[in-house]
Amino acid sequence: MKIIPVAFDSLGVRSMCTFLRTDKKILIDPGAALGPSRYGLPPHKLEIEKLYELKNEIEKYAKEAEILTISHYHYDHYSPDNPEMYKNKVLLIKHPKEKINRSQFGRASRFLEQIGNLPKKLEFADGKSFEFGKTKIKFSKPCFHGSKNSKLGYVIMCSISYKNRKILHASDVQGPILEETSREIISENPDLLIISGYPTLFLGWRFSAKDFEKSLSNLIDILEKTKVEKVILDHHLVRDLHYKEKISKVLKTAKEFGKEILTAAEYLGKEPEFLEALRKELYERY
């Protein structure tokens, strides 16, 4: 099983797009976006250039992929502006009408109109499993996008099993904050977990310290109770340049258990490019 992080926050844009090669070729969450405002500043030209670069990478991998999956309808997780991306593909997507908030309901409806009959096959994947050749793809029932009753709606997690390996792409569960989400991850028992971290940038403002502590506790549980070897912890978390200090006890637990927590960039052997978090500095320097 070959796993390639295509676009992530640590690679310079908001995204969790991941390509997998088993006996099939699969692209998870083929979207990317930029934070519209940070430090009161719009995206810097270097961020915009990076967005174009990584959108091109997403399109390249989408052409190669046979199967595309979409966990929810935020623009950093799907691409509504390029319907041709989905032509002749098997498309496994979050249900557009059930367990969905108003914003995503509208986006999903427009998306389905845009792609029309372009996909070879279209399935609403919530809570379902699929087999393609020797590859099994299993989706969770809808999980909250972060905390319970989150206004941001729901996402579906996706596990992919091939031979004796399993990866779990947990999308925007933010930590996970909720024990029920943590239990589901533990029951899946993946070798590799790809997950959005807690948005520590908004601690004490939009997000509570209590939920943050829950997310740390749940992540420690996952490290202790599964065979996971590596956790790609990225997305919301790394928009905070001081994230490592804030998750120090998780990093300590990982080290004690001989496991790795790393960004998508680090997984690829690259230096992280936290462009959004560095936006003020980019404006000062360039």
N, C-alpha and C positions, 0 to 999 in steps of 0.2 A: 504494500500500500504506500503510495507516494502522496504526500500532503504538501501543498504549496499555498501559503498565505499570499493572496494576490494584492489586496488593498486593506490596510488597517490604519488606525490612528497613529501607531508607531512608525508607519511607513509614510505618513504625511497628510492623510485625509480621514474623514469619518467613514468608517466601513468595517466590515468583518468578512469580506469576501474571501472564500477559500476554495481552492481547486483540489480535487482528489482523483487519483488514478488507481483503480483496482483492475478488474477485468472490464470495468466500465469507466467512463469519464464523467465526473460530476462537478458542477459548480454551485456552491452554496451562497445565497444572498448576493446576487450580482448587481450591487449598487455602490455608489460613493457620493459623498457630499462634503460641503465645508460648513463650519460654524458661521452663521451669518454675522454675528457680532461678538467680539472678544476684546476686553479692555476698552469698549466703546469704539472699536476699529473694525472696519469690514475686512474680508480676507485680503491678505497681501498678495502681490503678483506672483510670488514664489509658490504660495499655496494654490493659486489658480492654475499655474503651470503644472504643478504636481497632480492636481485633480484631472486635467486633460491627459496627462501621462498615464495615470492609473486607470482612468476610464477606458483608455485604449487597451491597456493590459486586460481589463475585465472583458472587453469585446473580443480580444484575441482568444482568451480561454473559453468564452462562451461559444465561439465558433467550433472549438475543438470538442467541447462537452456534448454528451448525448442527453444528459439529465441536468435540469436546473431546478433549484429549490428556493423558495422564498418564505422566510420565517414570519414576516409582517410587512406592513406597507408604510415604512418610513423610507425616505429617499436615499438614505445611506445603506439600505438593504435590498433595494430593487431599482431597476432602471425603467421608468415609464416612457422615457424620451426616445427609446430605440426599439420599437416593436419587432423589427427584423431579427433582433438578438434571439428571439424565442421561436423563430421559424424552424419547423421540423424537429423540434425538441420535445422530450418528455418533460412536462412542467408540473412540479409538485409544490403546491402553494397553500398558505394559510387560508382557511375558509373566509370568503369575502363578506359573509353576512352574519355569521354566528360568532359569539364571543369577540366582538370587535367594537371599538369606539367610533364615534361619529366621523371624525377626521379620516380614519383609515377605511371606514365603510365607503366614503365618497371616493377615495383614491383607488380602492380595489375595484369599484364599479367602473370607473374611467379606464383603469388598466385592462380589465377584461374586454371592454369595448375596443380599446386600441389594438389588442393582440388578435381579437377575432378568432378566426380559424387557423392562425399561423402555427400554433404548436401541433405536433404530431399527436400528442396525448396530453390532456389536462386533468389533473386530479386535485381535489381539495383534500389535503393530507392530514388534517388534525386527527391525532390518535390512531393513525393507520400505519401499516407496515407494507413494504413492497419488496419484491425480489426481482433482480435483473441479473441474469447469469448466476454467478456465484456471490453476488453482492446483495446484502440485505440493507434496506434503508427503513428506519423506524422513526416515526414522529411522535412526540408527546401530545397529550391533550393540551389545549391552550393554557399557558402559564402567564401570570401577570408580568408586565414589563416593569419589573422592580417590585415595589411594595404592594401590599394587598389593596385591591380596588384602585390601582394606579390609573390616573386620568390618561396615561399614555397607552392604555389598552393591554393587549395580549400578544404573546409571541408563541411560536411552536419550536421546540428544540428538535434536533435531528441527530440520530446516531447512525453511523455507517459501519457495518461489519463485513470483513472480508478475510477469509481463511481464519487465522487465530488472532486477528487484530480488530480493535474497535475504537473509533473516534466519536466523540460527542461534541457537536456544535450547539452550544446553549444559547446563542444569540444574546438578546438584551435583558437577561434576568437580573443583571446588576448585583453581582456578588457571589452567590444568590442571596437575596434578602430573606426569602421565605423558606421555612423549614420544609414545606411540602415539595418545593422545587429541589431543594438539597436532597431530600429522600429519593426523588426520582432519579437524580444524577447518580446517587450512590447505588441504586438498584440496577442501573445500566452498567456500572462498573467499567468505565472506559479505560483504555491504555493512554489515550491523549484526550484532554479536555480543552476546548476552546470556549472562552467565556468572557463576557463583558464584566469588568470590575465595577465597584461601587463609585458613583460620581462624587468623590470626596471634595471636589471643587465647590460644591454647593452645601457642604456641611453647615448646619445651623441656619440655613436660609431656606432652600427648597427641600432639603433632605435632613433627616434627624440623626443625631449621634447614636440613638438607640438602634435604628435600622442599620447603621454602619457597623455597630458591634455585632449585630445579628449576622451580617454578611461575613464578617471575619470568622465568627464562630462556625458558621456553616461551611465556609471554605476549609477551615481546619478539619472539620468532620469528614469532608470529602477526601482530604489528603490522608487521614488516618484510616478510613474505612473502605477505600477502594484500592485497586491495583494501579491506579493512574501513575504514570511515570513522569509525564510533563503536563503542565498547565500553561496554555497560552492565555495570559491574563492581560487584557488590552481594552481598547475602545474607551468607554466613559472614564475609567480610572486614570489613564495616562494623559488626560487633559490637565492633570494636576502635576506640576513638575516635582512636587514633594511626595509623590505617591508611595515611594519605597519606605519612607519614614513612617507613613500612616499605616502601612500593612506589615510592619516589621515582625509582628508575632506570627503572621502567616508565613513569611519568608523563613523565620527561625524553625517553624514546624516542618516545612518542606525540607530544610537542610537536615534536620534530625532523622527524617524518614528516607533520606537519600533520593528525594524527588526535586524536580526543577520547576520553578515558576519563572516564566520569561515572557517578554513581549513577542509579537509576531516578527518584528525586525530581528530580535535576538535569535529567534528560532531559525531564521534564514542566515544567521551569521553576519548580520548587518548592524551598523550603529543606528539606534532609533532616531527618527526625524519627527520630533514633537512640534510640528510647525504651528498648529493652532495655539498650543501653550506658549510658544515663543513669538507670537504675533507682534507684541509690542517691541520686542528686540529686533524683529525683522524690519519694522518700520524705522527704527533708529539706525540700523546698520546699512539699509539699502534704499 
